Amino acid sequence: MATTKLWKFKSRLDRLIDYAINGEKTENKLYVSGINCMPDTAFYEMTNVKKQFFKTGGIECYHGYQSFAEGEVTPKQAHEIGVKLAEEIWGDKFQVIVSTHINTDNIHNHFVLNSVSFVDGKRFCNTKKDYAVMRKVSDRLCEEYGISVLKQEEKYNKYATSSLYKELMRDSIDYAIANAKDYNEFIRILEDLDYTVTDKNNTLSIRRDPYKRNTRIERQFGNNYSKENIYKRILETQPEFPYFPHPYLLVNRTYKNYNNIREKHYQNKGSILYLIFYYEKLFGINTENVLKSNMTRVTPELIKEIKQMDEYSNQAIFLANHKINTEEQLNEFEKEAYKKLAPLKSERENLWKKHKKARTDDDRKLIEKQIAEISKRITPLAEEIKHCKNVQKRMEQIKKFELHQKLENEQKQFEKEQEKKKRDRVR
């Protein structure tokens, strides 16, 4: 069974798109598709359509979802159904992002639908007829995939009482915490995501249309979502850069350091870096296109390549700086990083306990400063551990590729031998 909903969204299209295509919810964007646009540049493409037809005000977009019962579909099936739904009802006139979130018990699709048509500039009107079409197409596709369908009365009640609304709410809160530089911005981000926020008597509540009742965050989601712990999480996970949408411009970006490291390690055939660079060559990964694109507006395809090169470059520099040449050295480095990280996290936790007991604002601010300083020491260690894990993943991919090549070569050799035996018998 699948439930659907579609509602208007009046502000911050960029944040809604970021929320929808979040890699942690979509298996690193595996289950993200763009219809008449590219997911990574959808905000700029949708905005350009609005500008082209002089319709930059009013409703920014429409936010929809399609939720399936627990255990009823696989992520792949859910995404296929979502893409087919969006293509059939909106694909001839509108730009749409389809993303499948798999981080909750109920797998569900999100739809971000541009409010202005790229064909004729007409605005989308979410009438009862439009929503009825969405429900009808969703039901038909579910039947095609062997998924049960609810009557509409049951469907509305299921929506009203299901946990999906609260799951979406928790996702939104986590997103706001991760992107806010302080508590006030946390509130603004939730409001941008179309929530009404009530902060009263040390209690934080939110709601979103069409619901009329407020949900007390701490009561619903536990102590981790108390005002105190939200404040704490914001301070500990400050974003490195303020959130600000802008075109992806390359400004003097080069990979000279990366290429120097690559050339040097081509000589050391026993190292991890040699293997990584060797298989990059086999996979057709290089920096030539990236180097030629300095100071230019780039295509979505090149953006993807640049992001991949940034990641590979950082990993290569990390391995070279720490002289890590074998898997044993990599594992040992990761183990040592964890040893350094543990006491810092413990110290930070103790400071939070002191912060809770502090009697004056001055004492609290002093402790907060100490927490921020420790967080700065934690961040590079966490980054090093992340590099270790990413390199380990790449090594696993290389091993699988090597095994595949070996089996393929053995199969070719076997076929050659069989062919030779056949020729010999003919003679």
VEXGU-273604 format. One record per residue (C-alpha): z negated, x negated, y; residue number from 0. Coordinates in steps of 0.1 Angstrom, whole numbers, plus 5000, padded with zeros to 4 digits. Example, Ala and Ser with C-alpha at 12.3 -4.5 7.8 and 13.67 -1.06 7.14 Angstrom:
   c3   c1   c2 pos
 4922 4877 4955   0
 4929 4863 4989   1
REM end
This chain:
   c3   c1   c2 pos
 5000 5000 5000   0
 5007 4988 5035   1
 4993 5000 5069   2
 5011 4994 5101   3
 5003 4995 5138   4
 5021 4986 5170   5
 5006 4984 5205   6
 5016 4971 5240   7
 5004 4937 5252   8
 5002 4932 5289   9
 4992 4896 5294  10
 4997 4860 5283  11
 5026 4862 5259  12
 5022 4824 5252  13
 4987 4828 5239  14
 4997 4858 5216  15
 5025 4837 5201  16
 5002 4807 5196  17
 4977 4831 5179  18
 5004 4846 5157  19
 5020 4813 5145  20
 4987 4794 5141  21
 4993 4768 5113  22
 4959 4773 5097  23
 4966 4810 5091  24
 5002 4806 5080  25
 5001 4777 5056  26
 5012 4752 5082  27
 5038 4776 5096  28
 5054 4781 5062  29
 5052 4818 5067  30
 5066 4820 5103  31
 5101 4833 5111  32
 5119 4840 5143  33
 5145 4867 5147  34
 5169 4860 5175  35
 5147 4831 5186  36
 5130 4799 5174  37
 5092 4802 5167  38
 5083 4770 5185  39
 5103 4779 5217  40
 5099 4817 5215  41
 5078 4819 5246  42
 5105 4802 5268  43
 5134 4821 5251  44
 5117 4855 5256  45
 5107 4846 5292  46
 5143 4836 5300  47
 5155 4870 5288  48
 5131 4887 5312  49
 5142 4865 5340  50
 5179 4871 5332  51
 5174 4908 5336  52
 5148 4906 5365  53
 5121 4922 5344  54
 5093 4897 5345  55
 5065 4923 5353  56
 5049 4950 5333  57
 5044 4950 5296  58
 5049 4914 5282  59
 5055 4923 5246  60
 5044 4945 5217  61
 5020 4933 5191  62
 5023 4948 5157  63
 5009 4942 5122  64
 5016 4953 5086  65
 4986 4949 5063  66
 4986 4950 5025  67
 4958 4958 5001  68
 4939 4929 4986  69
 4957 4913 4957  70
 4987 4935 4960  71
 5013 4910 4973  72
 5019 4872 4974  73
 5023 4855 5008  74
 5060 4850 5001  75
 5065 4887 4993  76
 5045 4899 5023  77
 5066 4876 5046  78
 5099 4888 5031  79
 5089 4924 5036  80
 5078 4916 5072  81
 5111 4898 5080  82
 5132 4926 5065  83
 5112 4952 5085  84
 5117 4934 5118  85
 5154 4927 5112  86
 5161 4963 5103  87
 5144 4981 5132  88
 5145 4955 5160  89
 5169 4927 5150  90
 5200 4941 5167  91
 5185 4941 5202  92
 5152 4922 5204  93
 5136 4889 5198  94
 5108 4890 5173  95
 5083 4865 5158  96
 5072 4874 5123  97
 5041 4856 5109  98
 5021 4861 5077  99
 4984 4854 5079 100
 4969 4844 5045 101
 4934 4833 5057 102
 4918 4867 5049 103
 4914 4889 5018 104
 4941 4912 5032 105
 4974 4894 5036 106
 4990 4908 5067 107
 5021 4903 5089 108
 5020 4899 5127 109
 5050 4909 5149 110
 5054 4897 5184 111
 5082 4918 5199 112
 5098 4910 5233 113
 5095 4940 5256 114
 5130 4933 5270 115
 5163 4935 5250 116
 5185 4903 5251 117
 5215 4926 5247 118
 5213 4950 5276 119
 5180 4942 5293 120
 5165 4976 5285 121
 5128 4978 5278 122
 5114 4987 5244 123
 5096 5020 5245 124
 5070 5025 5218 125
 5073 5062 5214 126
 5059 5083 5185 127
 5095 5083 5171 128
 5097 5045 5172 129
 5064 5042 5154 130
 5075 5068 5128 131
 5106 5047 5121 132
 5084 5016 5116 133
 5062 5035 5091 134
 5091 5049 5073 135
 5109 5016 5069 136
 5077 4999 5059 137
 5071 5025 5032 138
 5106 5022 5018 139
 5104 4984 5016 140
 5070 4986 4999 141
 5085 5009 4973 142
 5114 4985 4967 143
 5088 4958 4960 144
 5068 4981 4937 145
 5039 4985 4962 146
 5022 5018 4964 147
 5025 5040 4995 148
 4998 5061 5012 149
 5002 5095 5028 150
 5001 5092 5066 151
 4967 5110 5069 152
 4952 5086 5044 153
 4969 5057 5061 154
 4954 5063 5094 155
 4920 5067 5079 156
 4925 5035 5060 157
 4934 5017 5092 158
 4904 5032 5110 159
 4879 5022 5083 160
 4895 4990 5069 161
 4882 4955 5076 162
 4915 4943 5090 163
 4906 4952 5126 164
 4874 4931 5123 165
 4893 4902 5106 166
 4918 4902 5135 167
 4888 4902 5159 168
 4872 4872 5142 169
 4905 4853 5143 170
 4908 4860 5180 171
 4872 4848 5187 172
 4878 4816 5167 173
 4911 4811 5186 174
 4893 4816 5220 175
 4866 4791 5211 176
 4891 4764 5200 177
 4911 4767 5233 178
 4883 4772 5259 179
 4869 4744 5280 180
 4838 4765 5289 181
 4822 4799 5282 182
 4840 4816 5311 183
 4874 4806 5299 184
 4864 4818 5264 185
 4859 4853 5279 186
 4892 4851 5298 187
 4911 4842 5266 188
 4897 4872 5248 189
 4907 4894 5277 190
 4942 4878 5276 191
 4944 4889 5240 192
 4938 4925 5251 193
 4901 4928 5243 194
 4875 4944 5265 195
 4845 4922 5266 196
 4809 4933 5274 197
 4784 4905 5280 198
 4750 4922 5286 199
 4714 4914 5279 200
 4723 4883 5259 201
 4745 4904 5237 202
 4782 4899 5234 203
 4804 4929 5224 204
 4842 4934 5223 205
 4866 4961 5215 206
 4903 4967 5215 207
 4924 4999 5219 208
 4927 5023 5202 209
 4891 5018 5191 210
 4864 5033 5214 211
 4833 5016 5201 212
 4822 4981 5210 213
 4815 4956 5182 214
 4785 4934 5186 215
 4799 4900 5175 216
 4767 4884 5162 217
 4757 4915 5142 218
 4792 4918 5127 219
 4800 4882 5119 220
 4767 4865 5116 221
 4746 4839 5134 222
 4775 4815 5139 223
 4789 4840 5164 224
 4757 4844 5185 225
 4761 4836 5222 226
 4742 4804 5218 227
 4763 4792 5188 228
 4795 4802 5205 229
 4785 4781 5235 230
 4776 4753 5212 231
 4810 4754 5193 232
 4829 4754 5226 233
 4810 4723 5238 234
 4816 4705 5205 235
 4853 4714 5201 236
 4866 4709 5236 237
 4905 4709 5237 238
 4918 4674 5246 239
 4941 4690 5272 240
 4938 4722 5292 241
 4960 4750 5279 242
 4991 4753 5301 243
 5025 4765 5289 244
 5054 4743 5300 245
 5088 4733 5287 246
 5087 4705 5261 247
 5100 4676 5282 248
 5101 4640 5270 249
 5088 4616 5296 250
 5094 4580 5287 251
 5085 4587 5251 252
 5097 4558 5228 253
 5087 4546 5194 254
 5092 4509 5200 255
 5057 4501 5187 256
 5064 4523 5156 257
 5098 4506 5150 258
 5082 4471 5154 259
 5056 4480 5128 260
 5083 4493 5105 261
 5104 4462 5107 262
 5074 4440 5101 263
 5063 4460 5070 264
 5097 4461 5055 265
 5089 4425 5044 266
 5057 4435 5026 267
 5070 4455 4996 268
 5036 4461 4981 269
 5021 4479 5010 270
 5016 4516 5016 271
 5036 4513 5048 272
 5066 4498 5030 273
 5067 4527 5006 274
 5064 4552 5035 275
 5091 4536 5055 276
 5114 4532 5025 277
 5111 4569 5016 278
 5116 4579 5052 279
 5149 4562 5050 280
 5157 4580 5017 281
 5148 4613 5033 282
 5169 4606 5064 283
 5141 4603 5089 284
 5147 4580 5118 285
 5139 4576 5155 286
 5175 4571 5168 287
 5179 4607 5180 288
 5144 4607 5194 289
 5150 4574 5214 290
 5182 4588 5229 291
 5165 4619 5241 292
 5142 4604 5268 293
 5137 4624 5300 294
 5158 4653 5286 295
 5152 4689 5277 296
 5154 4691 5240 297
 5165 4716 5214 298
 5141 4734 5190 299
 5154 4712 5161 300
 5147 4680 5181 301
 5112 4693 5191 302
 5104 4696 5154 303
 5117 4661 5147 304
 5097 4647 5177 305
 5065 4663 5165 306
 5071 4649 5130 307
 5078 4614 5145 308
 5046 4616 5166 309
 5026 4623 5134 310
 5043 4595 5114 311
 5040 4570 5143 312
 5003 4577 5147 313
 4998 4572 5109 314
 5018 4540 5108 315
 4999 4525 5138 316
 4966 4536 5122 317
 4974 4518 5089 318
 4987 4487 5107 319
 4957 4485 5131 320
 4932 4487 5102 321
 4953 4464 5079 322
 4954 4491 5051 323
 4979 4481 5025 324
 4968 4498 4993 325
 4954 4531 4982 326
 4921 4515 4973 327
 4918 4502 5008 328
 4926 4536 5022 329
 4901 4554 5000 330
 4874 4528 5009 331
 4882 4532 5047 332
 4878 4570 5044 333
 4845 4566 5026 334
 4831 4543 5053 335
 4843 4567 5080 336
 4824 4595 5064 337
 4793 4572 5062 338
 4795 4566 5100 339
 4802 4603 5107 340
 4772 4617 5088 341
 4744 4603 5110 342
 4762 4612 5142 343
 4765 4648 5131 344
 4729 4648 5121 345
 4719 4634 5155 346
 4740 4660 5173 347
 4723 4687 5153 348
 4689 4674 5162 349
 4699 4675 5199 350
 4709 4711 5196 351
 4675 4719 5182 352
 4659 4701 5213 353
 4684 4720 5235 354
 4670 4753 5221 355
 4634 4743 5229 356
 4642 4729 5263 357
 4622 4746 5291 358
 4643 4738 5322 359
 4679 4739 5331 360
 4678 4702 5340 361
 4665 4693 5305 362
 4692 4714 5289 363
 4720 4698 5310 364
 4707 4663 5301 365
 4708 4672 5264 366
 4743 4688 5268 367
 4755 4655 5283 368
 4741 4636 5253 369
 4758 4660 5229 370
 4791 4656 5247 371
 4788 4618 5244 372
 4781 4620 5207 373
 4810 4644 5202 374
 4832 4617 5218 375
 4821 4593 5192 376
 4826 4618 5164 377
 4862 4627 5175 378
 4878 4593 5167 379
 4861 4592 5133 380
 4872 4627 5125 381
 4907 4616 5136 382
 4906 4586 5113 383
 4896 4608 5083 384
 4924 4632 5091 385
 4949 4603 5091 386
 4935 4591 5057 387
 4940 4626 5042 388
 4975 4630 5057 389
 4986 4596 5044 390
 4972 4605 5010 391
 4993 4637 5010 392
 5024 4617 5019 393
 5016 4593 4991 394
 5014 4622 4966 395
 5048 4634 4979 396
 5062 4600 4973 397
 5048 4598 4938 398
 5064 4632 4930 399
 5097 4620 4945 400
 5095 4588 4924 401
 5088 4608 4892 402
 5116 4632 4900 403
 5140 4603 4905 404
 5129 4587 4873 405
 5134 4618 4853 406
 5168 4624 4870 407
 5179 4588 4861 408
 5167 4592 4825 409
 5187 4625 4823 410
 5218 4608 4837 411
 5214 4579 4813 412
 5209 4603 4783 413
 5241 4622 4793 414
 5260 4589 4796 415
 5249 4579 4761 416
 5258 4613 4747 417
 5292 4611 4764 418
 5297 4576 4749 419
 5288 4588 4714 420
 5313 4617 4718 421
 5341 4593 4728 422
 5332 4570 4699 423
 5334 4598 4674 424
 5369 4608 4688 425
 5382 4573 4682 426
REM end
